[in-house]
């Protein structure tokens, strides 16, 4: 359960923004969407490898 303490006099919009940010960090929606369909393990592994390659390229671009 996500709990957001609201200080006295704090704006409701700010508290709602904190709640949304905490909810996004938990990754619940991402997990629910991924569970809606089955992905083969080989496809998941391929996506992981492609993501790792992409991240390595970004790191190399920043260094050089």
C-alpha positions, 0 to 999 in steps of 0.5 A, spaced: 500 500 500 502 506 498 502 512 503 503 519 502 503 523 508 500 530 507 502 536 511 498 541 514 497 546 509 500 542 503 497 543 496 492 537 494 495 537 487 502 536 490 500 530 494 497 527 488 503 528 484 507 525 490 502 519 490 503 518 482 510 518 482 511 513 488 506 509 484 510 509 477 516 507 481 513 501 484 512 498 476 505 495 478 502 498 471 508 495 467 508 489 470 500 488 469 501 490 462 506 485 461 502 479 464 496 481 459 500 477 454 505 471 454 512 472 451 517 467 449 523 466 454 527 467 447 524 473 445 525 476 452 532 474 452 533 478 445 530 484 448 534 484 454 540 483 449 538 489 445 537 494 451 544 492 454 547 494 447 543 500 446 545 502 453 553 500 452 552 505 446 550 511 450 555 510 455 561 510 449 558 516 446 558 520 453 565 517 454 568 519 447 
